[in-house]
Structure formats: C-alpha cells, structure tokens
Amino acid sequence: RRQRQMCRRDRLIPVENQVRELDPKLLLACIAARRGFSSIIGARRDMEMRIDGFPRAIYLSKSMTVRSLLFFQAAVKYGHDIITWDEEALVHLPPDTYYSRRLHPRAIRYVSHLFAWGEENAELWRGYPHLPPGIPIHVTGNPRSDLLRRELHGYYAEDLARIRAEFGPYLLVNTNFNHVNAFGPDMNLFKPVKRPGQRPRFGRAARGMSRAYAEGLRDHKLAVFRDFQEMIPRIEAAFPDFTIVVRPHPTESHDVYRRIASGCRRVRVTNAGNVVPWLLGATALVHNGCTTGVEAFELGVPALSYRATVNEAYDAGFYRLPNALSYNCFSFEELEDTLRRILEGRLGPPDGEERRRLLRRHLAAPDGPLAGERIVAVLENIAAAQAASPRDGFFGGIERRLTSLGLSALRHVKTLLPGSHNRPEFQRHRYPGLPLPEVAQRLERFQSLLGGPRVPLAVEPVTETIYRIRVP
C-alpha cells in the first residue's frame, strides 16, 4: 500500500528552455494524467524556489551538475524523490569533459533513477567513476524524440500551416554558437577582458572544462561562427526563390543575426516555438554539429552540415552524431551544389543502414510505446524504499524552514550577479510563459493523437509560470 501511495505522488516537471522542452514535457504530463497521476509543470527556477510549498513528489530533473547540488539537498529535506535525465546527453562532449561538466559526484547521490536517451547514453553513464552502485539506468528514450514520430506530427499541423503561409518556401539555418555568442557575454566560454592583453577568465560555458579544451573549443566555434555569418547572405543570394530562416540556439544572442538580416531582403530571424514544425516545413536544414541535424534525419528532412572550418578534435569528439547523419559540406561551393541537387530532386535526405544503426544506438523508442509512456511506466514502479526522509518532527520543520530561507536568499543574490542564469531578463528569454487556455489546448491536441478513451483533464494555475495538470 505504501508503494502505491508513493507512486501516486505528483510529478514535478521543471522546464528550463520553453521552446525546446515545454511541448515534450506537456506530452509526458498528459500521458501521466491519463494514467491517473497529476503533474506540476512550469518554469524551473520558479519551481525550485517554491520547492518547500509542494507536497512530497517525484521531481524529474533535467541535469545533475554542480549547480543542481544545493537544490537537490533542499528537495530531499522536503521528502521529494529525484529522478533525472540529461537534456544534453544526446549530443555530448567527450566522456572525461562530459563527466566533469554535466555530472557532479555529490549531486548524483541524491538521484534514485536515471533515464537515458539510448544505449549510448546509458554506456556513457556506466563509465562514470562516481556512479552510485546499483543506481537503475532505464533506456526509455526522451519525450523530445516522441515529437519526431509520425503519429504525433499532427500536433504541429496548425503551426506548420502558419509557418508556411508566413514564410513560403524556406531554407532553415540552425545555429549553436551559445559558447561564443551567448545571451549574456559572461555566459560564454570566456568572459570579456577589461584590458588588452589580459588573460580572460572562464565564463559559465567553460564549467568543467580544462583551459586547453575550452580555448580550443572557443577558437573553433568562433571560426565556424564567422563562416555562418558569411554564409547566410551568400545563401540568400544563391537561392532567390527561398526565404532564409535563421533559428538561433535558445540561449544565444540574436543581435548579430538581426544585423545580418537588416542588410538582406529575405533573411528572417526567429526562435518561436518548438523546432519540429520548422523542420517539417523546411526544404532543407543547414547546421554545424547541431542536435537539429539528428532531429532532421529522424523526420526525413535533408540536413547539411556546413564545415568550411574543420577541427576533428571537436567535430568528431563533440559533434560526431549530427554531422554523421547529415551531408557534410566543406566549402560554400559544395554547400550550394548539394542544396541545388536537393531542390532539383536529384538528391534526397541522408539515409543508409549505417546511419540508422548509429541513430538507434543513441535514440531509443523509435516505435512501439512512446518514450513518455515508458517513463511513466517506470515511475509507477518506483520502490517505496527510495522515498526521502519523512517531513514530520518539530526540529525537522525548523531545519526545512531555514533551508528554504537560505535557498531563497541565495537565489536572490544570484539574480544580481553578472552572467547569472537566474537574472530575470534571461529567465524571461528562456521561459516567456504560456497562457493557461493555450496549455489546455495543447493537452487536448495530444489527447486526440494518443487515441484510446478520452480523459477529462483539469489545468490549474499554481503561479504565473507553473500549472497543475490532473484528472478532475
């Protein structure tokens, strides 16, 4: 009975980057609600700051870095169980750098279960020297990949029609230069220097990297960034019948792309909505080592990796998967020629058994039950023995209150620090929010596609950025 009660706990589902995470996590909440479980979903920072106000729940963390440690320590004091996947583990850094950057030996001790994108992700975690003995790793896939499956394409039918009506035929250019063109300069690999000749200090993006690795990655990314700035107007000139839609990484600054667009007639810059309908509507995708190259392959959209600058230490060690699933173009002339062959129908999307085997190692749940269904099934069976310490007791209550006050004070201080991810303007950039009726409408669209008996769902506001989804 105790185990059943634990499995009926709320799911706390934090969302950091709205355009990337909200839709797949709404799908997960919808699946959970249809099986009788309520979920609380919304802005990660808001949820973490209010963790003391939620009943004991299962918290679905998206990372387990050093920045997670303080929150994990507070969350378990309030009786929450922490399970985790890593949003960055599909296209990841080389193992040693990934471990020091994305995993923290103390933070991971608070995690009871791990959910892997695919077998490659699971093997990566198994190689971590500080992996707690016996921690279960479930190769379920990720709800983000569910949205790539054909049976769910209808979820974006209205978005796709609106995009096509506004932009007409377009080529999609996805960028991932958040290491050198971040929303705030202190969030890059290195902070700006105050005096010429001064040795730059690490920025937030370099956390967990050696200085040599970070400097090399910075130099490579800056070179590729320059290539893309030169390529965008050239590709517009080469293909006058197409709009060029530039979609920056969710944590990138848009300024440089807007400057380029101001000097062009058919270049548009937008980060609106999830990337899936933008990929479905695109004639082709141009990227360099971007996760969208993986998503395009799964959707059957031609993807071209523009590699006018090559550094195999980073391209093969960091960006191997998306580049391997794309046509690699090592000059603008090769990019232009490959695009023309695609547009003229002489070349289809990249394919082949070797590519498909590679993808299946990295991305589980291509058919059968959705990744979200597999995850919810595991959550139903989490053992009661993994529950956090009880909340009862006078002194325990005082400790939790002091923890809450300390956590809130620290969060407030961090909002004032240059380059902090907690600054209000950056939080609004990553999570602008969604009106409650639109949340309900998105859940209704998912229900119509999932099939089976229709379940009435209630969507209730918790805060302006957090919603509770449950069966009435």
N, C-alpha and C positions, 0 to 999 in steps of 0.2 A: 504493500500500500504506500509506504514512504517513497519508494522509487517512482510509482505512478504520480504522486503529488509533485515530486521534483520535476518530472518530465512535463508537467502541466504549467510550469513556471512561464512567465513572459519571456520572450526573446528580445533582448536589447540589440538593435541593429544600427550601428553608427554609420553615417555617410560622411566622407571627407570631401571628395570631389563629386559634386552633384551630377555633372554631365556624364561622368563615367560610371558612377556606382548606383545612383538612385533607382533607375529602372530595374536593373537586375535584383536589387535588394527588395524592391516592391514585389517583384515576382516571387522571391523567397518568402516574404511575409504573406502573400496571397496563398501560396501552397500550404504554409503552416496554418493559416486561418481555416482553410478548407478541411484541415485535419483536426480542428478544434483547439488550436493554440493561438493565443494572442501575441502580437508583436508591438514593440515600441520602436519606431524608426525615425531617424532625423539626424540633424547636424551633430557631428561627432563631438565638437568642442562643447556645445550646449549640453549634450547628454552626459559627458564626463563631469562637467561642473555641477550637475544635478544628481550625481550617482547616489547620493545619500537619500534622495527622495523617492527612489523606485523600490517596489517590493523585490524580494530576493528573486533573481532572474538568471538567465544564461546570456552572457554578453559575448556577441560574435565580433571579436576584434579583427582588424584588418592588418595588423602588424604586431611585432614583438621586439621592438627596438629599445634602446636605452631610454627614449622618450616615453615609452609605454610603462616603464618600471614603476614610477610613482603612482600612476593611476591604478595599475594592477594591485599594488599594495593596498590602496584605499578601497578598491572594489571588493576585494575578498573580505575586508573587515565588515562590509555590509552584507555578506552572505552570498555574493554573486559568484557564479562559476564562469570561468573564462575559457572559451574555445577560440581557435584562431585559424585563419588562412592568411596568406601574404599576397596582397594585391600586386606586388612587384616580382613575384616568383615565376611568372611565365617567361618573360624576357629578363634575364637576371645577369648580374655581374659574375665574374669568375668566382668559384667557391670560396676561397680564402677572403676575398674582398666582400663577397656577399655576406659571409658569416659575421665579419666584424661590423658591417654596416647595417644589416637587416635583422640580425638576431643578437639578443643580449643574454648572457648565461644566467643572470638572476631573473630577468623578466620571464623567460621561457619556463621557469619553475612554477609559475603561477598558472600555466596553461594546462588544461586537463585533456584536450583533444586537438589534433591538427587535421586540417582539411587541405588536401593537395590538389593542384590543377590537373596533374597527371603523374605517371610513374616517374618521369624525370625529376619532377619537383620532390616527390617522396624520397628518391635516392639522394637528392641534394641534402635534404634534412637528415637522412640517416647518417650522412657523413659528417655531421656537425659534432665536434668533440664534446660539447656540453649538452647534448640532447639528453633530457632526463630518461633514465632507464624505464622501459615499459610504456612510455607515452604512446597512445594509439595514433597512427597516421592513417587517415581514411582517404583513399584515392577516389574522390567523388566527382572531380571537375569543379567548375566555378559557375555561379549563376550568370556571370557575364557571358560565358560561352553559350548558355542556353538561348540567348537572344540571337545567336547566329544560326540556330536551327530553323530549317524551312518552315516547320509547323508554327513557329512564332513570328514569322515575318509580317503577318497581318497586323501585329501590334503597332507597327510603324506605317501602316498604309496611309493614314491622313498626313503624317509628317512628310512622307515621301512625295505625295501628290503636291503638297505645299512647296516643298523644295524645288521640284521640277517646274512648277508654274512660275516660281520667282526667278530661278537661275537658268532655266533652259538646259541645253546640253553643257556639261561642265567636266573639267578635269579637277580632281581633288588633290591638293598638296598638303600632306600632313607633316607637321614639324615636331621635333622633340629636342629642342635646344634649351630646356629648362635648367641645364647645368651651367649655361653661359649667358642666357637671356631670360633669367627668372623674373617673376613679378616684382620682386624687390632685389636690388643689387647684392645685399648681404646674404641672399639665398642661393647665390651661385657657388661654384666650386671654390672661388676665392673672392674675398671682399675687395672693394676698390681701395687702392693705395692713396694715402693723403699727400705723399711727396714723391716726386720722380726718383726712381732707383730704390725705393723702399720695397722690402720683401713682403709680398702680400700674405695676409693671414687666411687660414681656411674659412670658407663660408659654410653654410649649413649643408650644401650638397656634397661636401667632401667628408662628412662624418663617416668614420670607419675606414677611410682610405689612407694608404700611405701617401706621403707627399709626392713621391716619384710617380705613383699611379695617377694621382689627382692632377698633377701638372701635365702629364702626357695626355690624359683624357681631355683636359681643358684645351690644350693646343689642337688636338684632333677635332673636337667639337667646334671650336672657333673657325677652323679651316672649312669644315663642312657647312657651318652656318653662313660663311661668306659665299660658298658655292651656291647655296639655296637663294641667297639674296640676289645673286647674279642670274640665276636660272629662272626665277619667277617672271621677270619682264620678258626674257627671251622666249619662254614657252608661250607667253601670251601672244607675242608677235608671230610665232611659228604656226599657231593654230587659231586663226581669226574667227572661226565659227564656234569657238568654245569660250565659256566663262572659266576663269581660273579661280577656284575657291581655295583659299588658304585657311587651314584649320590649325591653329597653334595648340601645343600641349596645354592641358588645363592649368598648369602653374607657370606658363610663360607670359612674358610681357608681349602685348600686341603692337607696341609703338613702331618698331622697325617695319613690320608688315604693313601697317597703315601708311607709313611714309612711302613705301614702295607702291601701294595701291593708289596713292594720290597722284602718282606720275603715270598711271596706266588707266586704260578705259574699261577693261573687263576683268580686273582683279578684285575679288571681294574677300574680306577677312571676317571670319565668324567662328565662334566656338559654341554656337547654340545647340542645345540638345545632345542626345547620345550620338555617337559616331555611326551607329549601324545604318540609319536611313540615309546618311550622307554617302556611305559606301554603296548602298544598294542603288542609289541614283546616279553614281559616278560612272562615266565611261571608262575611266582608269584612275588608279591611285599612284601618286609619286611620293616617296618617302625615303628615309635612310635609317635603317635599323629600328623602325617604329613598330610597336605592337599592332598597329593597324594593318601592317603587312601580313600578319598572321590571320587577323580577322577577315581581310580581303580574300585570302586564299580559301578560307572556310566558306565564304559567301560566293565564291566563283567570280570574283571581280579581278580583272588584270591589275597586278601590282608591280611597280618598277622601283627598284632601289637605286637612287642616283648617287653613285660613288665616284665622283670626279676626284675626290681625295680619299686615299686608302691608307689605313693603318691596321694591319691584320691583328696586331696585339689586342686592339679594342674591337675591331669588326668581327673577328672570329671568337673572341673571348666574351663579348657582351651581346653583340647583335647578330649572332650566327643564325638563330631561328628565323626572324623576319626576313633577313637577306636570302636565306636558303629557299624560302617559299615565294620569292619574287624574281623577276628578271633583273639581273644586275647590269647597270649601265655605267661605264667608266669614263664617259665624256658626254658633253651636251649633244654632240652629233649622234652618238649611239642612243641616247635617250629619245631624241627627236625621231630617229629612224624606227625604233621599237614602237613608239606611240603611233606613228603613221601606219605601220603594219597592223596594229590592233584596230585602229579606226577604219581601215580599209577591209577588215575582216580576214586578213591573211594570217593573223596570229591570235589565238585565244588566250584565256588565263593560264598561268603556270600550272602544270599538273605533273603526274607521274607517280608511280608506285613508291619510289624512294622518298619523294616529298611527303606523301601520305603517311608512310611509316614514321617519318620524323615527327609529323604533327601529332600522330596518335600517341607517341611516347610522351609528348608534352601536354596534350589536351584530352582528358577523359570525357566520357559521356557524349559521344557524337550521335548516338541513337539510344533507343530504349528509354528507361526513366530519365527525366531531366536531372541535371546536377542538383538543382534545388530540391527535387524530390528525394534524391539520395541523401542529401544533407539533413533534411527534416527527419528522414527515417532513422538516421544515426542519433539525432537529438532526442528522439523518442526513447532511445535505449540507453541513454547515459546513466551510469550507475549512481545510486544514492550515496555511495561511499565517497564520491568525489565532491559532494556538497561542501561549501565553505563553512567556516566555523559559525555556530549559532549567534543570533543577534541579541539573545537575552542577557540580562545582567546589568546592574546599575553602572559598574565601572566600565564594562564594555561599551555602554551607551555614551559615557563621557569620552572614552577614547575615540569612538567614532565621530562624535561631535567635534572634538579637537582636530581630528584628521580632516573633516570637512572644511573647517575654518582655515586650516593650513593650506589645503589644496586650493581653495578659492583665492586666498591671498597670493599664492604663488602664481596662479593663472593670471590674476590681475596685474602683477608685476611684469609678467612675461608679455602682456599686451603692449607694454610701453617700451620694450627692448627693440632696437633696430633689427630688422630681419626676422623677427619672431613670426612663426606660423600662426600665432594667436592674435595678431593685430586685427582689429575689426574689419579694416578695408580688405585685407587678404581673405579673411573668413567669408566676407560677402562675395568676393571674386570666386571662391571655390564653392560656396553654397549660398546662392542667392535666395533659395527657398521656393516653395510651390504652394499656391492657394489650396485649401482643403478640398474644394469641389474637384480640382484637377487631379488630386491624389485619388479621390474616389473614382473618377472617370478612368484613370489608368488601371486601377484594380479591376474595374468592370471589363475593360478590354482584355486583360489577362484571363479573366474567368471565361469569357466567350471562346478563347483559344484553347484553354486547358481541357475543355469538354467535361463530361460527367455531369452529375447533378449540380445545379446552380445553388450556391450557398449565399444567403444574405450576409453582407459584410458591413460592419459599422466602422467609420473612420472618425476619430475624435481628436480634437487638439489637446496636446499636452503643454506645448509652448508654441510660439510663432514658427518654430523650425522643427518641432517634433510632433509626431502623430502616433496614436494608438490604433491598431487595426485588429479587429476581433469579430467573432460571431456573436450577434446580439443574444 
